[in-house]
């Protein structure tokens, strides 16, 4: 088996107040699409999901890790928790010549703090799994295989966190611009009053 455990933590500023920011990130079914390498498999209910981590590694091996999630926002601590959901049937580990898959756990935590007119977000995530060893790596020493897998996982988790932050902020800014444009179109244009100019001189 190959044990992987990738963790990343980053702090960033989100261009909205805490209430708006927590509402934006709390819609987890929607913001999942901002996570690179993470795909929605099933929504059990508004706060419970099955997702799949899917990557192509070493240009050969397709890695699929299925994770069941529970999402909860704690208003007292202003923290969004994504924790494992254990009451769903796990997938069985599978391995082929060029693919490996298994059940894993994905967790994340987002702490929101006011920062002027913006919100400081302390964001961390973790991915863990026990993957079957692919046939092509059977001859490699366990230590070497484990180190390769761990290095790749840490790199991928950094990719996920960075991509998620960049994509979500960009999406929010684009939504804000569209909302402002729609609001302006909804306001009726004021009629400009006719300004009386000087009367032309009439000859006597």
ZINOR-V556898 format. One line per field, one symbol per residue. ss: DSSP state (a for helix, b for strand, c for the rest). psi: psi as a letter, one per 30 degrees, with the letter a starting at -180 (. if undefined). A space follows every 50 residues. Layout:
ss=???
psi=???
This chain:
ss=cbbbbbbbbbbbbbcccaaaaaaaaacaaaaaaacccbbbbbbbbccbbb bbbbbbbcccbbbbbbbbbbbbbbccccbbbbbbcccccccccbbcccbb bbbbbbbbbbbbbbbccbbbbbbbbbbbbbbcccaaaccccaaaaaaaaa aaaaaaaaaaaaaaaaaaaaaaaaaaaaaaaaaaaacccccccccccccc cccc
psi=ljkkjkkkklklkkhlleeeeeeeffiefefeffjkgkkkekjelfgklk lkkjljkggekkkkjkkkkkkkkjeefhkjkjlkjggkkllkkkkaeglk llkakkllkjkkkkibfakkjjkklkkkljkkklefgefkkeeeeeeeee eeeeeeeeeeeeeeeeeeeeeeeeeeeeeeeeeeffkkkkkkkkkklkkk kkk.
